[in-house]
Amino acid sequence: PGLSPADIAYDPQAGRLVAQIHNVGSQEATGVKVAFFAGDPAAGGQKIGEAVIDRVEAPNDLEPRIQAASIAWQPSAGAEEVFVLVDPDDTIPHEITTVNNEASRRVAEMTKPVR
């Protein structure tokens, strides 16, 4: 599973931070942990929440499968960038790549997801 910066959005009506998680691999992914941070976790960013996606199907028809992970969140003063890590504990076996397991987006760029 993975994501890109465009997959991170803030829904102000629901007060939720949402990440659209994609599976483009050949196997379904289960128990996918998604961690949300205010700031870069590698530089001391603060964890603001975590969600678990029960299952993301394998795209056997070559169309990526997508599931949303979200947490309750309100941007705070000074919040500049949100980071999302998929499988932060590296527990999903046989991933094709882990390069797409982290993405970030500036808070000012976020809008309600269109999906």
C-alpha positions in Angstrom: 0.0 0.0 0.0 1.1 3.6 -0.6 0.0 7.2 -1.1 1.0 10.5 -2.7 0.7 14.1 -1.4 -2.5 14.6 -3.4 -4.0 11.7 -1.4 -3.9 13.7 1.9 -6.8 16.1 2.6 -8.6 17.9 5.3 -12.4 17.7 5.6 -13.4 20.8 7.6 -17.0 19.9 7.8 -16.3 16.5 9.4 -13.1 17.8 11.2 -11.1 14.9 9.8 -7.7 14.4 8.2 -8.1 11.9 5.4 -5.5 9.8 3.5 -6.4 7.7 0.5 -4.3 4.5 0.6 -3.7 2.7 -2.6 -2.8 -0.9 -3.2 -1.2 -1.6 -6.6 0.5 -4.8 -5.6 -0.5 -8.4 -6.4 -1.7 -9.3 -2.9 -4.3 -7.9 -0.6 -3.1 -5.9 2.4 -4.7 -6.4 5.8 -4.4 -4.6 9.0 -2.7 -1.6 7.4 -1.6 0.9 10.0 -1.6 4.6 8.9 0.1 7.1 11.2 -0.4 10.9 10.9 2.2 13.5 12.1 2.3 17.3 12.4 5.7 17.9 10.9 8.3 15.4 9.7 8.6 12.5 12.1 12.2 12.0 11.1 12.9 15.5 12.5 10.8 15.3 15.6 7.3 15.8 14.2 4.5 15.1 16.6 2.2 12.1 16.1 -1.4 13.3 15.9 -3.2 10.1 15.3 -3.3 6.6 13.9 -5.8 4.6 12.0 -6.0 1.0 10.8 -7.5 -0.1 7.5 -8.9 -3.7 7.8 -8.3 -4.6 4.2 -7.2 -3.2 0.9 -7.9 -5.6 -2.0 -5.3 -6.7 -4.6 -5.9 -5.0 -7.9 -6.3 -8.2 -10.0 -7.8 -6.2 -12.8 -4.9 -3.8 -12.8 -7.0 -0.9 -11.3 -5.6 0.3 -8.0 -7.8 -0.3 -5.0 -8.2 2.6 -2.6 -9.4 2.7 1.0 -9.5 5.8 3.2 -7.9 6.2 6.6 -8.9 9.2 8.7 -8.5 10.7 12.2 -10.3 13.5 14.0 -8.2 16.6 13.6 -8.4 20.4 13.6 -5.4 22.4 12.3 -3.7 24.3 15.1 -2.1 27.7 14.8 1.3 27.3 13.3 0.6 23.8 11.8 2.4 23.9 8.5 2.8 20.4 7.1 1.2 17.0 7.8 3.1 13.7 7.1 1.4 10.4 6.7 3.2 7.0 7.0 1.7 3.8 5.7 2.9 0.7 7.6 5.2 2.7 9.9 6.4 -0.4 11.7 7.2 -2.2 8.4 5.0 -5.2 9.1 3.4 -5.8 5.7 5.3 -8.6 3.9 6.3 -8.7 0.3 5.7 -5.0 -0.6 6.8 -4.2 -4.1 8.2 -0.9 -2.9 8.1 1.1 0.3 9.1 4.4 -1.4 5.5 5.4 -1.5 4.8 4.6 2.1 5.3 8.3 3.2 3.9 11.5 1.9 3.4 15.0 3.2 1.2 18.0 2.4 1.2 21.6 3.5 -1.9 22.4 5.6 -2.6 25.4 3.5 -3.0 23.2 0.4 -5.5 20.8 1.8 -9.2 20.7 0.8 -12.0 18.2 1.2 -11.3 15.1 -0.8 -13.3 14.7 -4.0 -13.4 10.9 -3.9 
